[in-house]
Amino acid sequence: MRSLQRLQPALLGLLFLGAWEAGVRLSGVATFILPPPSLVAARFAQAWGDGTMMRHLLPTVMEVTVGGLLGGLLGLLIGIGLGLSGAARRLASPYLVAAQSTPILALGPLLVLWFGPGATAKIAICALITLFPMAIATLVAVRDADRGLLELGRSIGASRIQSLLLIRLPSARSGIFAGARVAATLAVVGAIVGEWLGGSAGLGILVNLARGSLFDTPLLFAALVQIALLGAFAYTLVVAAERLSTRIQR
């Protein structure tokens, strides 16, 4: 029964792809408007076979990794600081919310102007887009740590550092990793947005190339599939890290 439940998402996906294939074939829709999944799969394999996909995937992976880790670490530190200090939280929270409300597409051209169209601007965009969800999730998780355990720690003379390391952070682990899961997928979004603004390689560049080519819609869909796979992989890495931390904590 459990194995059937695990197969349900895959079966639903296959049903969706089958309906998509049949709908395109039977309706006679032009492939440059909506290609069938079989054509997208063939174009995906071709892009991997001739090296196109790998050439554009590697820069995006680098930007997601460096920018995501940098933004995640900064968000973690900011969230811990704000979670521990009510005064800092009252002062900084409005600015944090205002910064989160600013669309990254509006900041992108400014970052490209400051850092140039190279990898630095894309890494900065990834860091910014991952920093805020990580900071907010960490802030809430650290602030709402188990009050009973904190009182117990104070009663036995635990210092602030000991309370943070031994009580607050272990208690906040689930909330922090929830923010990290969101940040991991947003890092991919940030990389693609940065690549749309300029550059010579990356999955965002490949999307632009496919869109600008003569009706190469299958390549556009293939690039979107690869972006989705990269986001799923980043999410899975965070889930694996959370499970590992759970085992270590036990």
ROMAR-662275 format. One line per field, with one value per residue: residue in one letter; x, y, z of N, C-alpha, C in turn. Coordinates in pm, whole numbers, plus 50000, padded with zeros to 5 digits. Layout:
# residues N
resn (A_...) $
npx (X_...) $
npy (Y_...) $
npz (Z_...) $
capx (X_...) $
capy (Y_...) $
capz (Z_...) $
cpx (X_...) $
cpy (Y_...) $
cpz (Z_...) $
# end
This chain:
# residues 250
resn (M_R_S_L_Q_R_L_Q_P_A_L_L_G_L_L_F_L_G_A_W_E_A_G_V_R_L_S_G_V_A_T_F_I_L_P_P_P_S_L_V_A_A_R_F_A_Q_A_W_G_D_G_T_M_M_R_H_L_L_P_T_V_M_E_V_T_V_G_G_L_L_G_G_L_L_G_L_L_I_G_I_G_L_G_L_S_G_A_A_R_R_L_A_S_P_Y_L_V_A_A_Q_S_T_P_I_L_A_L_G_P_L_L_V_L_W_F_G_P_G_A_T_A_K_I_A_I_C_A_L_I_T_L_F_P_M_A_I_A_T_L_V_A_V_R_D_A_D_R_G_L_L_E_L_G_R_S_I_G_A_S_R_I_Q_S_L_L_L_I_R_L_P_S_A_R_S_G_I_F_A_G_A_R_V_A_A_T_L_A_V_V_G_A_I_V_G_E_W_L_G_G_S_A_G_L_G_I_L_V_N_L_A_R_G_S_L_F_D_T_P_L_L_F_A_A_L_V_Q_I_A_L_L_G_A_F_A_Y_T_L_V_V_A_A_E_R_L_S_T_R_I_Q_R) $
npx (50084_50195_50397_50244_50133_50362_50412_50209_50243_50416_50257_50047_50185_50259_50006_49927_50119_50054_49794_49854_50017_49836_49638_49770_49843_49594_49455_49600_49764_50014_50361_50537_50390_50279_50460_50450_50506_50681_50836_50959_51110_51283_51422_51539_51713_51876_51994_52148_52310_52463_52607_52506_52323_52474_52676_52537_52422_52620_52728_52496_52454_52681_52631_52393_52481_52695_52574_52338_52438_52581_52378_52205_52364_52411_52144_52079_52248_52157_51889_51922_52041_51834_51631_51721_51733_51505_51495_51659_51506_51270_51369_51484_51303_51091_51242_51344_51112_51033_51246_51212_50977_51047_51066_51280_51342_51341_51564_51764_51875_52015_52208_52351_52454_52624_52800_52858_52796_52873_52941_52933_52724_52502_52538_52506_52235_52116_52196_52061_51792_51762_51832_51630_51393_51526_51623_51385_51251_51437_51447_51183_51180_51391_51313_51076_51152_51145_51000_50999_51230_51418_51385_51461_51731_51824_51785_51981_52205_52295_52478_52421_52525_52544_52273_52181_52321_52261_51991_51813_51885_51876_51601_51493_51546_51373_51219_51421_51522_51294_51282_51519_51455_51273_51442_51634_51505_51435_51684_51751_51564_51660_51909_51830_51687_51896_52053_51889_51924_52167_52477_52663_52628_52430_52127_51916_52003_51991_51716_51646_51781_51646_51393_51443_51521_51425_51125_51192_51052_51043_51307_51295_51103_51252_51466_51323_51238_51486_51557_51356_51427_51675_51597_51444_51644_51809_51629_51599_51855_51860_51660_51781_52000_51864_51754_51991_52089_51896_51944_52200_52144_51995) $
npy (49879_50121_50145_50189_50436_50593_50580_50724_51011_50990_50840_51018_51222_51087_51041_51304_51381_51198_51284_51539_51481_51338_51532_51735_51599_51516_51754_51894_52114_52355_52276_52475_52632_52472_52212_51852_51627_51419_51528_51735_51583_51456_51678_51766_51550_51575_51827_51768_51576_51713_51882_52133_52175_52110_52303_52535_52473_52445_52710_52817_52641_52697_52966_52940_52777_52925_53181_53101_52974_53187_53385_53233_53188_53451_53527_53347_53434_53698_53647_53505_53703_53900_53747_53708_53958_54185_54463_54510_54373_54523_54757_54675_54511_54647_54747_54514_54389_54577_54558_54294_54322_54450_54398_54156_54179_54450_54532_54400_54522_54734_54602_54477_54703_54791_54568_54467_54261_54003_53699_53785_53972_53805_53618_53790_53858_53607_53571_53781_53718_53483_53550_53687_53514_53319_53466_53559_53317_53206_53404_53393_53127_53117_53316_53206_52990_52704_52797_52680_52520_52722_52861_52659_52637_52890_52863_52685_52826_52870_53031_53303_53228_52950_52892_52964_52785_52532_52522_52714_52704_52416_52383_52548_52427_52295_52509_52670_52505_52488_52746_52730_52544_52686_52896_52760_52686_52939_53044_52934_53063_53325_53305_53257_53491_53677_53593_53651_53920_53964_53831_53538_53268_53011_52878_53057_53218_53027_52992_53243_53227_53013_53123_53333_53204_53051_52961_52759_52617_52362_52344_52553_52456_52233_52359_52475_52246_52152_52358_52325_52072_52130_52302_52120_51943_52106_52156_51894_51844_52011_51893_51644_51730_51822_51583_51451_51618_51571_51304_51333_51496_51326) $
npz (50000_50083_49892_49663_49722_49710_49441_49330_49268_49043_48868_48831_48698_48462_48357_48307_48114_47912_47846_47755_47530_47369_47338_47192_46958_46856_46825_46644_46688_46615_46640_46714_46874_47083_47167_47160_47444_47369_47163_47302_47481_47301_47202_47435_47492_47266_47313_47534_47421_47226_47382_47443_47657_47888_47871_47928_48169_48370_48442_48564_48778_48929_48998_49147_49357_49485_49527_49660_49894_50009_50045_50207_50436_50528_50571_50774_50985_51019_51086_51328_51487_51493_51602_51861_51974_52080_52050_51825_51643_51631_51519_51273_51134_50981_50764_50660_50570_50378_50197_50116_49979_49749_49407_49260_48996_48959_49099_48967_48719_48839_48994_48792_48671_48873_48922_48675_48378_48437_48630_48894_48942_48905_49108_49324_49293_49336_49603_49732_49684_49824_50080_50231_50277_50426_50644_50764_50830_51008_51206_51317_51406_51594_51774_51875_52030_52255_52550_52803_52806_52781_53022_53195_53123_53205_53477_53555_53511_53247_52989_52749_52503_52534_52570_52318_52145_52250_52306_52172_51888_51828_51886_51697_51458_51268_51168_51058_50854_50702_50596_50452_50255_50097_50020_49869_49630_49540_49487_49242_49082_49111_48981_48715_48658_48678_48463_48250_48232_48119_47984_47872_47896_48051_48194_48181_47972_47772_47754_47651_47405_47283_47265_47095_46868_46552_46598_46787_46995_47127_47235_47415_47598_47682_47813_48023_48155_48245_48420_48612_48707_48820_49028_49180_49253_49414_49622_49718_49817_50042_50195_50242_50394_50619_50719_50781_50984_51174_51242_51352_51570_51724) $
capx (50000_50284_50465_50148_50123_50482_50406_50098_50285_50469_50145_49976_50266_50247_49871_49928_50197_49976_49685_49917_50058_49717_49568_49842_49835_49458_49407_49679_49829_50150_50461_50604_50302_50280_50514_50414_50614_50779_50927_51039_51208_51385_51505_51615_51823_51967_52069_52250_52402_52558_52678_52444_52264_52581_52745_52456_52385_52729_52729_52380_52480_52779_52565_52298_52556_52766_52477_52247_52508_52611_52254_52154_52444_52381_52009_52083_52310_52065_51773_51960_52057_51704_51552_51770_51722_51378_51520_51706_51394_51179_51434_51520_51195_51025_51331_51352_50988_51037_51341_51151_50868_51102_51086_51420_51359_51369_51701_51859_51952_52106_52320_52431_52527_52731_52896_52881_52708_52935_52884_52919_52588_52406_52555_52445_52090_52083_52213_51954_51660_51758_51859_51512_51316_51606_51628_51253_51225_51526_51401_51064_51213_51475_51233_50972_51210_51072_51020_51028_51371_51497_51378_51544_51870_51858_51787_52107_52315_52346_52505_52345_52581_52502_52129_52165_52373_52206_51845_51741_51909_51812_51456_51454_51599_51270_51186_51535_51527_51179_51328_51624_51392_51222_51556_51704_51435_51442_51817_51744_51491_51750_52009_51766_51659_52022_52099_51806_51970_52292_52569_52683_52598_52339_51996_51837_52049_51938_51574_51643_51823_51537_51284_51481_51543_51310_51023_51250_50978_51086_51426_51248_51046_51361_51536_51237_51246_51614_51548_51273_51507_51777_51529_51408_51768_51848_51535_51630_51977_51824_51586_51881_52076_51776_51749_52121_52097_51807_52017_52312_52087_51952) $
capy (50000_50236_50161_50247_50578_50660_50585_50808_51132_50953_50801_51141_51288_51013_51067_51440_51381_51127_51371_51646_51425_51307_51655_51805_51519_51512_51888_51947_52241_52366_52245_52596_52689_52377_52084_51738_51586_51335_51617_51803_51485_51437_51800_51763_51455_51633_51935_51704_51504_51801_51963_52263_52183_52111_52431_52638_52431_52463_52845_52835_52565_52774_53085_52896_52726_53032_53280_53043_52955_53319_53444_53153_53212_53587_53525_53275_53520_53810_53593_53475_53830_53963_53662_53718_54095_54249_54599_54502_54326_54636_54853_54624_54437_54721_54756_54380_54368_54665_54500_54173_54360_54506_54290_54135_54229_54594_54549_54334_54614_54812_54515_54460_54829_54798_54458_54423_54150_53873_53610_53852_54027_53693_53565_53888_53844_53482_53593_53868_53654_53377_53604_53731_53403_53252_53552_53562_53186_53191_53499_53340_53002_53146_53394_53124_52868_52649_52881_52595_52484_52843_52885_52557_52674_53002_52818_52613_52918_52866_53161_53330_53145_52812_52884_52969_52664_52407_52525_52786_52654_52285_52399_52620_52356_52271_52636_52714_52424_52526_52862_52688_52478_52793_52969_52679_52698_53078_53068_52902_53175_53439_53284_53273_53633_53742_53558_53724_54058_53973_53720_53457_53127_52987_52828_53174_53254_52926_53026_53356_53180_52934_53214_53415_53121_53039_52866_52643_52602_52242_52376_52637_52365_52152_52442_52488_52118_52147_52452_52260_51964_52191_52346_52002_51888_52194_52129_51762_51855_52070_51789_51546_51791_51824_51447_51423_51692_51503_51186_51377_51549_51213) $
capz (50000_50090_49762_49569_49755_49659_49295_49285_49195_48912_48785_48794_48598_48336_48306_48254_47990_47811_47802_47678_47401_47290_47304_47085_46835_46802_46790_46533_46724_46561_46743_46763_46977_47195_47123_47244_47533_47300_47091_47404_47530_47197_47198_47560_47471_47166_47377_47617_47335_47157_47481_47466_47790_47988_47862_47992_48305_48466_48502_48651_48901_49007_49054_49248_49472_49557_49572_49758_50021_50065_50094_50317_50556_50575_50625_50901_51086_51045_51156_51466_51558_51516_51690_51998_52024_52050_52004_51686_51562_51609_51431_51140_51067_50871_50648_50603_50495_50260_50102_50061_49889_49625_49309_49222_48859_48965_49149_48878_48635_48922_49029_48671_48654_48973_48916_48538_48336_48464_48732_49025_48954_48917_49243_49415_49282_49406_49747_49780_49678_49924_50213_50306_50336_50528_50763_50829_50890_51123_51309_51383_51474_51711_51869_51935_52089_52370_52669_52917_52802_52808_53167_53258_53100_53292_53617_53583_53487_53109_52930_52627_52395_52561_52541_52173_52079_52304_52321_52067_51753_51809_51886_51575_51342_51166_51105_50977_50733_50618_50521_50358_50140_50011_49967_49768_49501_49497_49433_49098_49020_49107_48876_48584_48642_48650_48328_48153_48224_48045_47998_47752_47922_48162_48151_48143_47838_47680_47734_47557_47273_47226_47236_46982_46749_46463_46643_46857_47120_47202_47314_47526_47697_47737_47911_48140_48227_48314_48532_48715_48766_48906_49150_49258_49309_49524_49731_49772_49896_50171_50269_50286_50503_50736_50774_50841_51110_51269_51291_51438_51694_51807) $
cpx (50087_50356_50372_50134_50245_50480_50299_50143_50339_50357_50064_50052_50256_50109_49864_50002_50122_49863_49739_49954_49937_49645_49635_49828_49696_49409_49482_49742_49971_50252_50534_50517_50302_50332_50467_50532_50721_50881_51016_51147_51319_51478_51591_51737_51925_52054_52177_52355_52504_52629_52615_52392_52371_52652_52668_52419_52494_52737_52612_52399_52578_52713_52468_52372_52619_52666_52384_52313_52539_52486_52196_52230_52417_52241_52002_52137_52218_51944_51804_51973_51925_51616_51592_51744_51590_51396_51565_51593_51298_51238_51447_51404_51125_51111_51346_51229_50987_51131_51284_51043_50918_51126_51232_51446_51390_51511_51805_51939_52052_52229_52411_52513_52644_52840_52930_52795_52764_52868_52858_52779_52486_52415_52491_52293_52044_52090_52099_51820_51648_51773_51730_51428_51392_51609_51496_51224_51311_51484_51284_51098_51295_51395_51134_51025_51134_51103_51055_51175_51460_51499_51464_51692_51912_51870_51916_52229_52373_52366_52419_52394_52539_52353_52103_52202_52301_52054_51778_51760_51854_51660_51407_51490_51494_51233_51296_51541_51407_51215_51432_51564_51335_51337_51626_51637_51439_51580_51822_51672_51583_51855_51950_51737_51787_52073_52015_51857_52102_52381_52577_52649_52511_52205_51903_51874_51993_51790_51561_51681_51712_51420_51316_51505_51414_51219_51083_51185_51014_51211_51389_51189_51154_51441_51454_51236_51376_51617_51467_51351_51615_51715_51492_51531_51815_51758_51567_51755_51948_51750_51683_51964_51993_51768_51879_52134_52009_51876_52129_52258_52042_52070) $
cpy (50125_50259_50224_50398_50655_50673_50679_50936_51100_50913_50922_51217_51220_51036_51205_51446_51310_51212_51486_51598_51401_51434_51730_51731_51526_51650_51948_52082_52241_52347_52368_52669_52601_52243_51970_51696_51500_51419_51694_51710_51463_51558_51810_51671_51509_51742_51880_51635_51593_51898_52097_52277_52191_52246_52541_52601_52466_52605_52868_52762_52640_52894_53047_52851_52839_53134_53227_53023_53088_53384_53368_53177_53351_53593_53455_53364_53638_53762_53561_53604_53897_53880_53674_53856_54158_54390_54600_54460_54441_54737_54803_54561_54518_54730_54619_54350_54452_54609_54375_54207_54417_54395_54279_54182_54378_54620_54494_54430_54698_54730_54490_54586_54837_54694_54412_54302_54011_53797_53680_53907_53916_53630_53659_53878_53718_53501_53677_53796_53540_53431_53628_53614_53329_53334_53551_53429_53165_53281_53440_53215_53026_53221_53306_52991_52830_52730_52799_52558_52604_52876_52784_52591_52789_52958_52745_52697_52913_53008_53180_53244_53001_52794_52883_52836_52537_52404_52589_52725_52512_52293_52463_52545_52337_52399_52687_52636_52450_52649_52825_52619_52582_52866_52892_52690_52841_53112_53038_53013_53296_53426_53307_53420_53709_53715_53625_53866_54073_53853_53640_53311_53115_52941_52943_53224_53156_52951_53141_53315_53101_53022_53299_53337_53107_52926_52742_52629_52475_52267_52463_52551_52278_52230_52460_52359_52110_52242_52390_52147_52018_52239_52229_51941_51972_52171_51995_51764_51912_51968_51683_51602_51796_51686_51409_51494_51628_51380_51225_51424_51435_51141) $
cpz (50000_49959_49659_49595_49702_49508_49243_49215_49056_48817_48740_48686_48463_48273_48242_48120_47877_47756_47717_47538_47311_47247_47190_46953_46773_46758_46672_46560_46669_46672_46793_46865_47101_47145_47213_47332_47465_47225_47188_47457_47428_47189_47322_47546_47371_47228_47470_47530_47267_47251_47512_47609_47899_47989_47933_48136_48406_48524_48597_48784_48990_49074_49166_49375_49552_49611_49678_49894_50088_50123_50212_50447_50614_50636_50759_51012_51121_51124_51301_51546_51590_51609_51836_52058_51982_51997_51858_51594_51531_51512_51288_51065_50958_50745_50580_50518_50368_50155_50037_49961_49757_49525_49267_49080_48857_49013_49052_48792_48714_48961_48909_48644_48750_48950_48775_48505_48364_48576_48864_49045_48974_49056_49345_49411_49355_49557_49803_49786_49780_50066_50293_50358_50445_50657_50838_50899_51015_51238_51387_51463_51601_51817_51944_51990_52217_52497_52792_52922_52830_52957_53242_53242_53190_53438_53653_53543_53347_53058_52805_52511_52412_52532_52391_52109_52122_52311_52199_51928_51733_51804_51756_51447_51233_51093_51014_50847_50642_50534_50417_50236_50043_49944_49856_49632_49449_49441_49284_49024_49006_48998_48738_48557_48608_48510_48220_48132_48150_48071_47870_47772_48046_48109_48114_48004_47735_47652_47635_47415_47205_47187_47112_46855_46670_46512_46710_46994_47194_47286_47434_47636_47761_47841_48038_48223_48307_48433_48647_48784_48859_49036_49240_49324_49427_49646_49799_49857_50034_50257_50323_50401_50631_50800_50841_50975_51216_51328_51385_51573_51785_51869) $
# end
